[in-house]
Amino acid sequence: MAPQIESISFVEKTVKVRLAGKHNLQTDGGDVPIDIKFSEPSFFDVFGFKLLSGNAQSLTDNPTSLFLTEKTAEKIFGTANALGKTIQLEKLGAYTVGGIIQDPPLETHLPIEAMLAMSAAEVLEKKGALPTSAQNWGDFKSTAIYARLKSEDNLTPLNTTLQNYNQKLDKSTLQFLAQPIEAITPRNNDIQNDRDAGTDWTGIKIQLFLILALTLLSAFNYISLTLARAFSRAKEVGIRKTIGATRRQIIGQFLTESTLISLFALMFTMPCVEILTHYIPEMDTAFSYDTTLILGLLIYAVITGLVAGALPSWLLSAFQPIQVLRKLKNIRLFQSIAVYKALIVVQFSVTIMLMILVVIVADYDRKNNAIINSTVSPHVLTLDLKGENYKNLQNEISQLSQVETTLATNWFYEPMQMGKSSVTLKDKTLEMYNVSIDPKIIKTEGISLKSGQNFPANMPQNMEQYVLVNEAAAKLLEPESENIVGQTLSLDSSYVQVIGIMPNEIIGQQRPLIYRYLPNEITTLTIKINPNTELDATKAIQALWKNHFPEKTANLYNLKEHRYPEKISGEMEILGGLALIVVIIAGLGILGIASYSVETRTKELGIRKVLGASNKELVWIVTKNFGILILIAGLIGVPVGLFGGDLIRQDIGSSLVDLSFINVSIGFGLVAIVGLLTVLSQTIRAAHVEPVKVLKAE
């Protein structure tokens, strides 16, 4: 199709791009997955990608030439010059680095790691290393044609011309439509194969809503803190008005202050964002401070400052000098602070909910890690078989002096790779996960079956006769789960007998699971080695692998280090970060209101002290109202937190997710303590009220 499009008079140039997905680059340290794309020299001219070295024409002349981006070349070769080096791609063969592509300054919808020639794709199709999609119109999701037009006005006639290019398939007809490159992002959900187009407008609106909500909460906190300081600024306002300042000038002063604070906050935040983008792996995002972005951030900061400063400046500028300078403590900025109390309840409700979820997830991580440490030995290696026949290799590995035993299995206390089967028992049919295991693993690991027995010692290789099920699967298939042992299932149209019930998984997600002996579907060798022999065992196993499969790299890992690294879970990071932000916001909100409350009640507190109230009673009088607000927030936040915890338990599928009274109490208690300590930092001043100073003006 590309030559036909290029023959159109207003089309300057076309680019064909084919996505090949991730392919393993073989190195001495193991496989490195690299995203491969096939294209042609016009790619660099049309899109503006720059070559730091090499000639783009080699994408036409040499099918074994490989182009790498700077980042990919550094990942593979370090600081050494990559040009001219030969690399081996699993299934695709050997290629020579013919050029280095400069990393683009921003993300694109065509993320490049490595590029091969379109002619290389045709060669690989003939070898059977790639699916034959070059002439297959139905496989349109992995290919694209880009056309650079002479003018934007040519888009309509291009689409008119494309209507002539209908392509009939067996059961449908393909029609073609040109999409402007500017319309690729944000993502159009109707276009299913735009893999790297970013988020859609719905996702953007959700993010904007969260930004707006946090901004308004921050503005609310600024307002409450400013009003708490109103009495210290009131004399300043009174004196300024006395010497001739107008209300407009007072408003301008306070708006300028709030705007400057917002701008200083922006200056503090920008380097923090830079640090986060490098520190958090999930935020591997490049961006540049162009004029549009800087102006947008400045406008956002100014608007935030004006919104936050509007109410305080309006109220403070309304002070009358005679009021301020005579009876300052009689001034009421507003008759009721019910709105502020409601916002405090909302803030603390959300904080309590998030903190309960943090405690639940942290408790799950702790228990799960304890089970992993007590169950999974640090002396277990896993070897990816990469679809190869493993019998001879397994026998040779088993004879190594460092090796205790080898297991051909896709399961080691939890599935490493699963399939899905249609299971029928009597008149009940269910879709259920299955996993291929080595019969020896149950005896080797000392697993006690709940009922029945293990696979027989001499299982036939080519005919499946028996299966095991875990407790969850047994309950789904038979109400009286013990009765399932000995019954015959229809499993993907073949009949097998259930001979035993395994306990549910103690690591990871608990799901109904069928254990099958399918030697041809085994993907992993699990190798138990003697203590302190890992280095020697690794070298020996890699040497054996190279003897059997020299064209492939041995992916050999320590199971515990590779599969169960000791790190904070992603859920914990997200919830913990959100909880920290909301705790700070809620704390600042209640800080301002507590300070304001103490200021407005000093006369009352002075009279109470004259009448004999103790220091503790004075603190309690001011603090108890805030304690009630936190309790009300708990009545809302605790049930919501339990609901969220139940959703997490269903998602993880583990009984280790504990919604107990202890976890809920810890979550609520942490927030309550922070809130009360924040309040006490202000209300404790009530104990130091001196009646003679407070009441001398009355």
C-alpha positions as CSV (number, residue, x, y, z in Angstrom):
1,M,0.0,0.0,0.0
2,A,2.9,2.4,0.8
3,P,4.0,2.7,-2.9
4,Q,0.4,3.5,-3.9
5,I,0.2,6.3,-1.3
6,E,3.6,7.7,-2.2
7,S,2.5,8.0,-5.8
8,I,-0.2,10.5,-4.8
9,S,1.0,14.0,-5.9
10,F,0.6,15.7,-2.5
11,V,2.4,13.0,-0.5
12,E,6.1,13.8,0.0
13,K,7.3,10.7,1.6
14,T,6.1,7.5,3.4
15,V,7.5,5.4,6.2
16,K,6.7,1.8,6.9
17,V,7.0,0.7,10.5
18,R,6.5,-2.9,11.8
19,L,6.4,-3.6,15.5
20,A,8.1,-6.9,16.5
21,G,7.8,-6.6,20.3
22,K,10.3,-7.7,22.9
23,H,13.1,-10.1,21.9
24,N,15.9,-11.4,24.2
25,L,19.4,-10.1,23.5
26,Q,21.8,-12.7,24.7
27,T,24.6,-11.5,27.0
28,D,27.0,-13.2,29.5
29,G,24.9,-11.9,32.3
30,G,21.7,-13.4,30.9
31,D,19.0,-12.2,28.5
32,V,18.2,-8.5,28.1
33,P,14.7,-8.0,26.6
34,I,14.9,-5.4,23.7
35,D,11.9,-3.9,21.9
36,I,12.5,-4.3,18.2
37,K,11.0,-2.3,15.3
38,F,11.5,-2.7,11.6
39,S,11.6,0.4,9.4
40,E,13.5,2.2,6.6
41,P,15.8,5.2,6.0
42,S,12.9,7.6,5.5
43,F,12.0,7.1,9.2
44,F,14.7,9.6,10.3
45,D,13.8,12.2,7.7
46,V,10.0,12.1,8.4
47,F,10.1,11.9,12.2
48,G,13.3,13.9,12.9
49,F,15.1,11.2,14.9
50,K,18.9,12.0,14.8
51,L,21.7,9.5,14.1
52,L,24.8,10.1,16.2
53,S,26.7,7.6,14.1
54,G,26.1,5.3,11.2
55,N,24.3,5.8,7.9
56,A,20.5,5.4,7.6
57,Q,20.9,4.0,4.1
58,S,22.1,0.7,5.7
59,L,18.5,0.0,6.7
60,T,18.0,-0.6,2.9
61,D,21.4,-2.1,1.9
62,N,22.2,-4.3,4.8
63,P,19.5,-6.6,6.5
64,T,21.9,-7.6,9.3
65,S,22.5,-3.9,10.4
66,L,21.0,-3.0,13.7
67,F,20.4,0.6,15.0
68,L,20.4,1.1,18.8
69,T,19.4,4.2,20.8
70,E,21.9,5.8,23.2
71,K,20.1,4.4,26.2
72,T,19.9,0.9,24.9
73,A,23.6,0.9,23.7
74,E,24.6,2.0,27.2
75,K,22.5,-0.7,28.8
76,I,24.2,-3.4,26.7
77,F,27.8,-2.1,26.3
78,G,28.2,0.4,29.1
79,T,30.6,3.2,28.1
80,A,32.3,1.2,25.3
81,N,31.8,2.2,21.7
82,A,28.9,0.0,20.4
83,L,29.4,0.7,16.7
84,G,30.5,-2.4,14.8
85,K,29.8,-4.8,17.7
86,T,27.9,-8.0,17.0
87,I,25.0,-9.1,19.1
88,Q,22.8,-12.2,19.2
89,L,19.0,-11.9,19.4
90,E,17.2,-15.0,20.4
91,K,15.3,-16.6,17.5
92,L,16.3,-13.6,15.2
93,G,20.0,-14.3,14.8
94,A,23.2,-12.2,14.8
95,Y,23.3,-8.5,13.9
96,T,26.0,-5.8,13.7
97,V,25.5,-2.4,15.3
98,G,25.4,-0.1,12.3
99,G,24.2,3.1,14.0
100,I,23.4,4.9,17.3
101,I,20.1,6.8,17.5
102,Q,20.0,9.9,19.6
103,D,17.5,9.6,22.5
104,P,14.5,11.8,21.8
105,P,14.0,14.7,24.3
106,L,10.4,13.6,25.1
107,E,8.3,10.5,25.1
108,T,6.9,9.5,21.7
109,H,4.2,7.1,20.5
110,L,7.0,5.2,18.8
111,P,9.4,4.4,21.7
112,I,12.6,3.1,20.1
113,E,15.2,0.7,21.6
114,A,16.4,-1.1,18.5
115,M,15.7,-0.9,14.8
116,L,16.2,-3.4,12.0
117,A,15.6,-3.1,8.3
118,M,12.2,-4.0,6.7
119,S,14.1,-6.4,4.5
120,A,15.4,-8.2,7.6
121,A,11.7,-8.8,8.6
122,E,11.1,-10.5,5.2
123,V,14.2,-12.7,5.6
124,L,13.1,-13.7,9.1
125,E,9.6,-14.5,7.8
126,K,11.1,-16.9,5.3
127,K,13.1,-18.6,8.1
128,G,9.9,-18.9,10.3
129,A,11.4,-16.7,13.0
130,L,8.6,-14.1,12.6
131,P,4.9,-14.5,11.7
132,T,4.2,-14.0,8.0
133,S,2.4,-10.6,8.2
134,A,4.2,-8.7,5.4
135,Q,1.4,-9.7,3.0
136,N,-1.3,-10.5,5.5
137,W,-3.9,-7.7,5.5
138,G,-5.6,-9.1,8.6
139,D,-2.5,-8.6,10.8
140,F,-2.7,-4.8,10.8
141,K,-2.2,-4.2,14.5
142,S,1.6,-4.6,14.3
143,T,2.2,-2.4,11.3
144,A,1.7,1.2,10.2
145,I,2.3,3.5,7.3
146,Y,3.1,7.1,7.9
147,A,2.7,9.7,5.1
148,R,4.2,13.2,5.2
149,L,1.9,15.6,3.2
150,K,2.8,18.8,1.5
151,S,0.1,20.7,3.4
152,E,-2.4,20.1,6.2
153,D,-5.1,20.9,3.6
154,N,-4.2,17.6,1.9
155,L,-5.7,15.4,4.6
156,T,-9.3,15.5,3.3
157,P,-8.3,14.6,-0.3
158,L,-6.0,11.8,1.1
159,N,-8.9,10.3,3.0
160,T,-11.0,10.5,-0.2
161,T,-8.3,8.7,-2.1
162,L,-8.0,6.0,0.6
163,Q,-11.6,5.1,0.1
164,N,-10.6,3.4,-3.2
165,Y,-8.2,1.1,-1.3
166,N,-10.8,-1.3,0.3
167,Q,-9.3,-4.7,0.9
168,K,-11.6,-7.7,1.1
169,L,-10.9,-10.4,3.7
170,D,-12.6,-13.8,4.2
171,K,-15.3,-12.4,6.5
172,S,-14.9,-8.7,6.4
173,T,-13.6,-5.7,4.4
174,L,-10.8,-3.4,5.5
175,Q,-11.3,0.3,5.0
176,F,-8.5,2.9,5.5
177,L,-8.5,6.3,7.1
178,A,-5.6,8.7,7.8
179,Q,-5.1,9.9,11.4
180,P,-3.2,13.1,11.9
181,I,-0.1,12.5,14.0
182,E,-1.2,15.2,16.5
183,A,-4.4,13.2,17.1
184,I,-2.6,10.1,18.3
185,T,-2.3,11.4,21.9
186,P,-4.4,11.6,24.1
187,R,-5.4,8.1,23.2
188,N,-8.5,7.4,21.2
189,N,-10.0,4.3,22.7
190,D,-11.7,3.3,19.4
191,I,-8.2,2.7,18.0
192,Q,-7.3,-0.6,19.6
193,N,-3.7,-0.9,18.4
194,D,-2.2,2.4,19.5
195,R,0.0,0.8,22.1
196,D,2.0,3.8,23.2
197,A,-0.4,6.7,22.7
198,G,-0.6,7.4,26.4
199,T,-3.7,8.0,28.5
200,D,-7.1,9.0,27.2
201,W,-9.1,12.1,28.1
202,T,-10.9,10.2,30.9
203,G,-7.6,9.5,32.6
204,I,-6.5,13.1,32.1
205,K,-9.7,14.5,33.6
206,I,-9.4,12.2,36.6
207,Q,-5.8,13.5,37.2
208,L,-7.0,17.1,36.8
209,F,-9.8,16.5,39.3
210,L,-7.3,15.1,41.8
211,I,-5.0,18.1,41.3
212,L,-7.9,20.5,41.7
213,A,-9.1,18.7,44.9
214,L,-5.6,18.8,46.4
215,T,-5.2,22.5,45.4
216,L,-8.5,23.5,47.0
217,L,-7.7,21.6,50.2
218,S,-4.3,23.4,50.3
219,A,-6.1,26.7,49.7
220,F,-8.5,25.9,52.5
221,N,-5.6,25.2,54.8
222,Y,-3.9,28.5,53.9
223,I,-7.1,30.4,54.6
224,S,-7.6,28.8,58.0
225,L,-3.9,29.4,58.9
226,T,-4.2,33.0,57.7
227,L,-7.3,33.7,59.7
228,A,-5.7,32.1,62.7
229,R,-3.0,34.8,62.4
230,A,-5.7,37.5,61.8
231,F,-5.4,38.9,65.3
232,S,-1.7,39.4,65.0
233,R,-2.2,41.3,61.7
234,A,-5.3,43.2,62.8
235,K,-3.4,46.0,64.5
236,E,-1.3,46.4,61.4
237,V,-4.5,46.7,59.3
238,G,-6.0,49.2,61.8
239,I,-2.9,51.4,61.8
240,R,-2.5,51.3,58.0
241,K,-6.1,52.4,57.6
242,T,-5.7,55.2,60.2
243,I,-2.8,56.7,58.2
244,G,-4.8,56.6,55.0
245,A,-4.6,53.1,53.4
246,T,-7.7,52.2,51.3
247,R,-9.4,48.8,51.5
248,R,-8.2,48.1,47.9
249,Q,-4.6,48.6,49.0
250,I,-5.1,46.2,52.0
251,I,-6.6,43.6,49.8
252,G,-3.8,44.0,47.3
253,Q,-1.2,43.5,50.0
254,F,-2.7,40.2,51.3
255,L,-3.3,38.9,47.7
256,T,0.4,39.7,46.9
257,E,1.5,37.8,50.0
258,S,-0.5,34.7,49.2
259,T,0.6,34.8,45.5
260,L,4.3,35.1,46.5
261,I,3.9,32.1,48.9
262,S,2.3,30.1,46.0
263,L,5.2,31.0,43.6
264,F,7.8,30.1,46.3
265,A,6.0,26.8,46.7
266,L,6.2,26.2,42.9
267,M,10.0,27.0,43.0
268,F,10.4,24.4,45.8
269,T,8.2,21.8,44.0
270,M,9.9,21.8,40.6
271,P,13.2,20.3,41.7
272,C,11.3,17.8,43.9
273,V,9.5,16.6,40.8
274,E,12.8,16.3,39.0
275,I,14.2,14.1,41.8
276,L,11.1,12.0,41.9
277,T,11.2,11.2,38.2
278,H,14.7,9.7,38.7
279,Y,14.1,8.1,42.1
280,I,10.8,6.3,41.4
281,P,11.1,3.7,38.6
282,E,7.4,3.9,37.6
283,M,8.0,7.7,36.9
284,D,10.6,7.1,34.1
285,T,9.2,10.1,32.2
286,A,11.1,12.7,30.3
287,F,9.8,16.3,30.1
288,S,11.4,19.7,29.4
289,Y,10.6,23.1,30.8
290,D,9.5,24.8,27.6
291,T,7.8,28.2,27.5
292,T,4.3,26.7,27.4
293,L,4.9,24.5,30.5
294,I,6.6,27.3,32.5
295,L,3.8,29.8,31.7
296,G,1.1,27.2,32.6
297,L,2.8,26.5,35.9
298,L,3.2,30.2,36.7
299,I,-0.5,30.9,35.9
300,Y,-1.6,27.9,38.0
301,A,0.5,29.1,40.9
302,V,-0.8,32.7,40.6
303,I,-4.5,31.6,40.4
304,T,-3.9,29.3,43.4
305,G,-2.4,32.2,45.4
306,L,-5.3,34.5,44.5
307,V,-7.9,31.9,45.4
308,A,-6.2,31.1,48.7
309,G,-5.8,34.8,49.6
310,A,-9.2,36.1,48.5
311,L,-11.2,35.4,51.7
312,P,-8.6,36.4,54.2
313,S,-7.8,39.6,52.4
314,W,-11.5,40.4,52.1
315,L,-12.2,39.8,55.8
316,L,-9.1,41.5,57.1
317,S,-9.5,44.6,55.0
318,A,-13.0,45.0,56.4
319,F,-11.7,45.7,60.0
320,Q,-12.6,49.2,61.3
321,P,-9.6,50.9,63.0
322,I,-11.6,51.8,66.1
323,Q,-12.7,48.2,66.5
324,V,-9.3,46.8,66.0
325,L,-7.5,49.2,68.3
326,R,-10.0,49.0,71.2
327,K,-11.5,45.6,71.5
328,L,-9.6,43.3,69.2
329,K,-10.8,40.0,70.9
330,N,-14.4,40.9,70.4
331,I,-14.1,40.7,66.6
332,R,-15.7,37.7,64.9
333,L,-14.4,37.1,61.4
334,F,-17.5,35.0,60.7
335,Q,-20.4,33.9,62.8
336,S,-20.0,30.1,62.2
337,I,-17.2,27.9,61.3
338,A,-19.4,24.9,60.4
339,V,-18.1,24.7,56.9
340,Y,-14.5,24.5,58.2
341,K,-15.5,21.8,60.7
342,A,-17.2,19.8,57.9
343,L,-14.0,20.1,55.8
344,I,-11.9,18.9,58.7
345,V,-14.3,15.9,59.1
346,V,-14.0,15.1,55.3
347,Q,-10.2,15.4,55.4
348,F,-9.8,13.2,58.5
349,S,-12.3,10.7,57.1
350,V,-10.2,10.2,54.0
351,T,-7.0,10.1,56.1
352,I,-8.4,7.5,58.4
353,M,-9.6,5.4,55.4
354,L,-6.1,5.6,53.7
355,M,-4.3,4.9,57.0
356,I,-6.4,1.8,57.7
357,L,-5.6,0.5,54.2
358,V,-1.8,1.3,54.8
359,V,-1.9,-0.7,58.0
360,I,-3.8,-3.7,56.4
361,V,-1.3,-3.8,53.4
362,A,1.7,-3.4,55.7
363,D,0.4,-6.3,57.9
364,Y,-0.1,-8.4,54.8
365,D,3.4,-7.7,53.5
366,R,4.9,-8.5,56.9
367,K,3.0,-11.8,57.2
368,N,3.7,-12.8,53.5
369,N,7.4,-12.0,53.9
370,A,7.6,-14.1,57.1
371,I,6.0,-17.0,55.2
372,I,8.4,-16.6,52.3
373,N,11.4,-16.5,54.6
374,S,10.4,-19.6,56.5
375,T,9.3,-21.6,53.4
376,V,11.4,-20.7,50.4
377,S,15.0,-21.8,50.8
378,P,17.8,-19.4,49.7
379,H,19.5,-22.4,48.0
380,V,17.1,-22.9,45.1
381,L,17.8,-21.9,41.5
382,T,15.4,-21.6,38.6
383,L,16.3,-22.3,34.9
384,D,14.1,-21.0,32.1
385,L,13.9,-23.9,29.6
386,K,12.8,-21.6,26.7
387,G,10.7,-24.4,25.1
388,E,13.6,-26.9,24.8
389,N,13.5,-30.6,25.6
390,Y,14.9,-30.8,29.1
391,K,15.2,-34.5,29.9
392,N,18.9,-35.0,29.1
393,L,19.8,-31.6,30.6
394,Q,17.9,-32.4,33.8
395,N,19.7,-35.8,34.1
396,E,23.2,-34.1,33.7
397,I,22.3,-31.3,36.2
398,S,21.1,-33.9,38.7
399,Q,24.6,-35.6,38.7
400,L,26.4,-32.4,39.6
401,S,28.0,-32.6,43.1
402,Q,26.5,-29.2,44.1
403,V,23.0,-30.2,43.2
404,E,20.7,-31.9,45.8
405,T,17.7,-32.4,43.4
406,T,16.1,-31.1,40.3
407,L,12.4,-30.6,39.7
408,A,10.7,-30.1,36.3
409,T,7.8,-27.9,37.4
410,N,5.8,-24.8,36.8
411,W,4.9,-24.6,40.5
412,F,7.0,-24.0,43.6
413,Y,4.7,-23.0,46.4
414,E,2.9,-20.8,43.9
415,P,2.4,-21.0,40.1
416,M,5.2,-19.7,37.9
417,Q,3.2,-20.3,34.7
418,M,-0.5,-21.3,34.5
419,G,-3.0,-22.4,31.9
420,K,-6.7,-22.4,31.9
421,S,-9.0,-25.4,31.4
422,S,-12.7,-26.2,31.1
423,V,-13.5,-28.5,34.0
424,T,-16.8,-30.5,34.2
425,L,-17.9,-32.6,37.2
426,K,-21.3,-34.2,36.9
427,D,-23.5,-31.3,35.5
428,K,-21.2,-28.5,36.7
429,T,-18.8,-26.8,34.2
430,L,-16.2,-24.2,35.3
431,E,-13.2,-22.4,33.9
432,M,-10.3,-23.1,36.2
433,Y,-6.5,-22.4,36.3
434,N,-4.2,-25.3,36.1
435,V,-0.4,-25.7,36.6
436,S,2.0,-28.4,35.5
437,I,4.1,-29.8,38.4
438,D,6.7,-32.5,39.0
439,P,5.2,-35.4,41.1
440,K,8.5,-35.4,43.1
441,I,7.9,-31.9,44.4
442,I,5.3,-32.9,47.0
443,K,7.6,-35.4,48.7
444,T,10.7,-33.3,48.3
445,E,9.1,-30.2,49.9
446,G,7.3,-32.3,52.6
447,I,3.8,-31.0,51.6
448,S,1.0,-32.7,53.5
449,L,-2.0,-33.5,51.3
450,K,-5.4,-32.7,52.9
451,S,-6.9,-35.9,51.5
452,G,-6.0,-38.6,49.0
453,Q,-2.5,-39.4,47.7
454,N,0.3,-38.1,45.5
455,F,0.7,-39.0,41.8
456,P,1.9,-42.6,41.3
457,A,5.7,-43.1,41.0
458,N,5.6,-44.2,37.3
459,M,3.3,-41.8,35.6
460,P,2.9,-42.2,31.8
461,Q,4.4,-39.4,29.8
462,N,1.9,-39.2,26.9
463,M,-1.4,-39.9,28.6
464,E,-2.9,-37.9,31.5
465,Q,-4.7,-40.0,34.0
466,Y,-4.7,-38.2,37.4
467,V,-4.8,-34.7,38.8
468,L,-4.7,-33.0,42.2
469,V,-6.8,-30.1,43.2
470,N,-6.3,-27.5,46.0
471,E,-8.9,-26.9,48.7
472,A,-10.4,-23.9,46.9
473,A,-10.9,-25.9,43.7
474,A,-12.4,-28.8,45.7
475,K,-15.0,-26.6,47.3
476,L,-16.0,-25.1,44.0
477,L,-16.5,-28.5,42.4
478,E,-18.0,-30.5,45.3
479,P,-19.8,-29.0,48.4
480,E,-18.4,-31.8,50.5
481,S,-14.9,-31.3,49.3
482,E,-13.4,-34.6,50.7
483,N,-15.8,-36.5,48.4
484,I,-14.1,-35.2,45.3
485,V,-11.2,-37.6,45.8
486,G,-11.7,-40.6,43.4
487,Q,-14.2,-38.8,41.2
488,T,-13.6,-38.4,37.4
489,L,-13.5,-35.0,35.8
490,S,-13.8,-33.9,32.2
491,L,-10.7,-31.7,31.7
492,D,-10.6,-30.1,28.3
493,S,-12.6,-33.0,26.8
494,S,-10.4,-35.7,28.3
495,Y,-11.3,-37.7,31.5
496,V,-9.0,-37.7,34.6
497,Q,-9.3,-38.9,38.1
498,V,-8.9,-36.7,41.2
499,I,-6.5,-38.6,43.5
500,G,-5.7,-35.9,46.1
501,I,-6.4,-32.5,47.6
502,M,-3.5,-30.1,48.0
503,P,-3.5,-27.3,50.6
504,N,-4.2,-23.8,49.3
505,E,-1.2,-21.7,48.4
506,I,0.5,-20.0,51.3
507,I,2.4,-17.5,49.2
508,G,0.8,-15.0,46.9
509,Q,-2.7,-15.1,45.6
510,Q,-5.0,-18.0,46.6
511,R,-7.0,-19.3,43.7
512,P,-8.8,-22.5,42.7
513,L,-6.0,-24.6,41.1
514,I,-5.7,-28.0,39.4
515,Y,-2.3,-29.7,39.5
516,R,-1.5,-31.7,36.4
517,Y,1.5,-33.7,35.2
518,L,2.2,-32.4,31.7
519,P,5.9,-32.9,30.9
520,N,5.6,-31.2,27.5
521,E,4.3,-28.0,29.1
522,I,7.1,-27.6,31.7
523,T,8.9,-24.3,31.3
524,T,11.2,-24.3,34.3
525,L,13.7,-26.5,36.1
526,T,13.8,-25.8,39.8
527,I,17.2,-26.8,41.2
528,K,17.9,-27.3,44.9
529,I,21.6,-26.9,45.6
530,N,23.8,-27.5,48.6
531,P,24.5,-24.5,50.9
532,N,27.5,-22.3,49.9
533,T,27.7,-23.8,46.4
534,E,25.7,-21.3,44.3
535,L,28.6,-19.8,42.4
536,D,30.1,-23.2,41.4
537,A,26.6,-24.6,40.7
538,T,25.7,-21.6,38.5
539,K,28.9,-22.0,36.4
540,A,28.4,-25.7,36.0
541,I,24.8,-25.4,35.0
542,Q,25.5,-22.7,32.5
543,A,28.3,-24.8,30.9
544,L,25.9,-27.8,30.6
545,W,23.2,-25.5,29.0
546,K,25.8,-24.1,26.5
547,N,26.6,-27.7,25.5
548,H,23.0,-28.5,24.8
549,F,21.7,-25.2,23.5
550,P,24.6,-23.0,22.3
551,E,22.4,-20.6,20.4
552,K,20.5,-19.5,23.6
553,T,21.5,-17.9,26.8
554,A,20.9,-19.6,30.1
555,N,18.4,-17.7,32.2
556,L,19.4,-19.0,35.6
557,Y,18.4,-17.1,38.8
558,N,18.3,-17.6,42.5
559,L,14.5,-18.2,43.1
560,K,14.3,-16.3,46.4
561,E,16.3,-13.2,45.2
562,H,14.7,-13.0,41.8
563,R,11.0,-13.8,42.6
564,Y,10.8,-12.6,46.1
565,P,13.0,-9.5,46.5
566,E,12.8,-7.8,49.9
567,K,11.1,-4.5,49.0
568,I,8.0,-2.5,49.8
569,S,5.1,-3.6,47.7
570,G,3.7,-1.3,45.0
571,E,0.3,-1.0,46.8
572,M,2.1,0.0,50.0
573,E,4.1,2.7,48.2
574,I,1.0,4.2,46.6
575,L,-1.2,4.1,49.7
576,G,1.6,5.2,51.9
577,G,2.4,8.2,49.7
578,L,-1.3,9.2,49.5
579,A,-1.8,8.8,53.2
580,L,1.3,11.0,54.0
581,I,0.0,13.8,51.7
582,V,-3.5,13.7,53.1
583,V,-2.2,13.5,56.7
584,I,-0.2,16.7,56.1
585,I,-3.1,18.5,54.5
586,A,-5.5,17.4,57.3
587,G,-3.0,18.3,60.0
588,L,-2.5,21.8,58.5
589,G,-6.3,22.3,58.3
590,I,-7.0,21.4,61.9
591,L,-3.9,23.4,63.0
592,G,-5.4,26.7,61.6
593,I,-8.8,26.1,63.1
594,A,-7.4,25.2,66.5
595,S,-5.2,28.3,66.5
596,Y,-8.2,30.5,65.6
597,S,-10.4,28.8,68.2
598,V,-7.8,29.6,71.0
599,E,-7.5,33.2,69.8
600,T,-11.3,33.8,69.8
601,R,-11.9,32.2,73.2
602,T,-9.2,33.9,75.2
603,K,-11.6,36.1,77.1
604,E,-13.8,33.1,78.0
605,L,-10.7,31.2,79.1
606,G,-9.5,34.1,81.2
607,I,-12.9,34.3,83.1
608,R,-12.9,30.5,83.7
609,K,-9.4,30.8,85.1
610,V,-10.5,33.6,87.5
611,L,-13.4,31.4,88.6
612,G,-10.9,28.6,89.4
613,A,-10.5,26.4,86.3
614,S,-7.3,24.4,86.3
615,N,-4.8,24.4,83.4
616,K,-5.9,20.9,82.4
617,E,-9.6,21.9,82.4
618,L,-8.8,24.9,80.1
619,V,-6.9,22.7,77.7
620,W,-9.7,20.1,77.7
621,I,-12.4,22.7,77.1
622,V,-10.7,23.8,73.9
623,T,-9.5,20.4,72.8
624,K,-12.7,18.3,73.3
625,N,-14.6,19.8,70.3
626,F,-11.7,18.7,68.0
627,G,-11.7,15.3,69.5
628,I,-15.4,15.0,68.7
629,L,-14.7,16.0,65.1
630,I,-12.0,13.3,64.8
631,L,-14.4,10.7,66.3
632,I,-17.1,11.7,63.7
633,A,-14.5,11.3,61.0
634,G,-13.7,7.9,62.4
635,L,-17.4,6.9,62.1
636,I,-17.1,7.6,58.4
637,G,-13.5,6.6,57.6
638,V,-13.5,3.3,59.4
639,P,-16.4,1.6,57.4
640,V,-14.9,3.0,54.2
641,G,-11.5,1.7,55.1
642,L,-12.9,-1.8,55.9
643,F,-14.7,-1.8,52.5
644,G,-11.5,-0.9,50.7
645,G,-9.6,-3.5,52.7
646,D,-12.2,-6.1,51.6
647,L,-11.6,-5.1,48.0
648,I,-7.9,-5.6,48.4
649,R,-8.4,-9.0,50.0
650,Q,-10.6,-10.0,47.0
651,D,-8.0,-8.7,44.6
652,I,-5.0,-10.4,46.3
653,G,-7.1,-13.5,47.1
654,S,-5.3,-14.2,50.4
655,S,-6.5,-14.8,53.9
656,L,-3.4,-12.9,55.1
657,V,-5.2,-9.7,54.4
658,D,-6.5,-9.1,57.9
659,L,-9.4,-6.8,58.6
660,S,-9.2,-7.3,62.3
661,F,-10.1,-4.9,65.1
662,I,-6.4,-4.5,65.9
663,N,-5.4,-3.3,62.4
664,V,-8.4,-0.9,62.2
665,S,-7.6,0.5,65.7
666,I,-4.0,1.1,64.7
667,G,-5.0,2.9,61.5
668,F,-7.6,5.1,63.3
669,G,-5.3,5.6,66.3
670,L,-2.4,6.9,64.3
671,V,-4.5,9.5,62.6
672,A,-6.2,10.4,65.9
673,I,-2.9,10.8,67.7
674,V,-1.5,13.0,64.9
675,G,-4.7,15.1,64.9
676,L,-4.8,15.5,68.6
677,L,-1.1,16.4,68.9
678,T,-1.6,19.0,66.2
679,V,-4.5,20.5,68.1
680,L,-2.7,20.3,71.5
681,S,0.2,22.3,69.9
682,Q,-2.3,25.2,69.8
683,T,-4.7,24.5,72.7
684,I,-2.0,24.0,75.2
685,R,-1.6,27.8,75.1
686,A,-5.0,28.0,76.8
687,A,-3.3,26.9,80.0
688,H,-1.0,29.9,79.9
689,V,-3.8,32.5,79.7
690,E,-3.2,35.4,82.1
691,P,-6.6,36.8,83.1
692,V,-5.2,40.3,84.0
693,K,-3.9,40.8,80.5
694,V,-6.9,39.3,78.8
695,L,-9.6,41.2,80.8
696,K,-7.9,44.5,81.6
697,A,-9.4,46.3,78.5
698,E,-13.0,45.3,79.5
